[in-house]
C-alpha cells in the first residue's frame, strides 16, 4: 500500500529533526571547551582513586629522596673541593 504524501513529509521532518539533534550533540562533544572540561573531570576522578594517590605519594617521596641525595652529594663534593684547595695551598707554601 502506498503511503500518502503527508506521512512521507512527517517522516522526512522527523528524520530532519533527529539529524539536527545529532549534529548539535556532535558539535557540543567536539567543542574544545567541552573536551577540556571532560578531561579535567576525568583527571579529578582519577586523582580521587586511592591507588593513584598511593602511586603519586611514592613518586613524590622518590623525587624528594633524589633531591636530598643530590644536595648531600653536592655538599660532600664542596667539602672535598675545599679540602683539596687547602692541601694545594699548604703544598705551595
C-alpha positions as CSV (number, residue, x, y, z in Angstrom):
1,X,0.0,0.0,0.0
2,X,1.4,3.4,-0.9
3,X,2.0,5.9,1.8
4,X,0.4,9.3,1.4
5,X,2.3,12.5,0.9
6,X,1.5,13.8,4.4
7,X,3.0,10.7,6.1
8,X,6.1,10.9,4.0
9,X,6.6,14.6,4.8
10,X,6.1,13.8,8.5
11,X,8.8,11.1,8.3
12,X,11.1,13.5,6.5
13,X,10.6,16.2,9.1
14,X,11.1,13.8,12.0
15,X,14.3,12.5,10.4
16,X,15.5,16.0,9.8
17,X,14.8,16.9,13.4
18,X,16.7,13.8,14.7
19,X,19.6,14.6,12.4
20,X,19.8,18.2,13.6
21,X,19.8,17.0,17.2
22,X,22.5,14.5,16.4
23,X,24.6,17.2,14.7
24,X,24.2,19.6,17.6
25,X,25.3,16.8,20.0
26,X,28.3,16.0,17.9
27,X,29.2,19.7,17.7
28,X,29.0,20.0,21.5
29,X,31.1,16.9,22.0
30,X,33.7,18.2,19.6
31,X,33.8,21.6,21.2
32,X,37.4,22.2,22.6
33,X,36.0,23.7,25.9
34,X,33.8,20.6,26.4
35,X,36.7,18.3,25.7
36,X,38.9,20.2,28.2
37,X,36.1,20.1,30.8
38,X,35.7,16.4,30.3
39,X,39.4,15.8,30.6
40,X,39.5,17.8,33.8
41,X,36.7,15.9,35.4
42,X,38.2,12.6,34.4
43,X,41.6,13.6,35.8
44,X,39.9,14.8,39.0
45,X,38.1,11.5,39.3
46,X,41.3,9.5,38.8
47,X,43.1,11.6,41.4
48,X,40.4,10.6,44.0
49,X,41.3,6.9,43.5
50,X,43.3,5.6,46.5
51,X,45.7,3.6,44.3
52,X,46.5,6.6,42.2
53,X,47.1,8.7,45.3
54,X,49.4,6.0,46.7
55,X,51.4,5.9,43.4
56,X,51.7,9.7,43.4
57,X,52.8,9.6,47.0
58,X,55.5,7.1,46.2
59,X,56.6,9.2,43.2
60,X,56.7,12.4,45.3
61,X,58.7,10.6,48.0
62,X,61.2,9.3,45.4
63,X,61.6,12.8,43.9
64,X,62.2,14.3,47.4
65,X,64.7,11.5,48.1
66,X,66.6,12.2,44.9
67,X,66.7,15.9,45.7
68,X,68.0,15.2,49.2
69,X,70.7,12.8,47.9
70,X,71.8,15.4,45.3
71,X,72.1,18.1,47.9
72,X,74.1,15.9,50.3
73,X,76.3,14.8,47.4
74,X,76.9,18.4,46.4
75,X,77.8,19.4,50.0
76,X,80.2,16.5,50.2
77,X,81.8,17.4,46.9
78,X,82.1,21.0,48.0
79,X,83.8,19.9,51.2
80,X,86.2,17.7,49.2
81,X,87.0,20.5,46.9
82,X,87.7,22.9,49.8
83,X,89.9,20.2,51.4
84,X,91.8,19.9,48.1
85,X,92.3,23.7,47.9
86,X,93.7,23.7,51.4
87,X,96.1,20.9,50.6
88,X,97.2,22.7,47.4
89,X,97.8,25.9,49.4
90,X,99.7,24.0,52.0
91,X,101.9,22.4,49.4
92,X,102.6,25.6,47.6
93,X,103.7,27.4,50.8
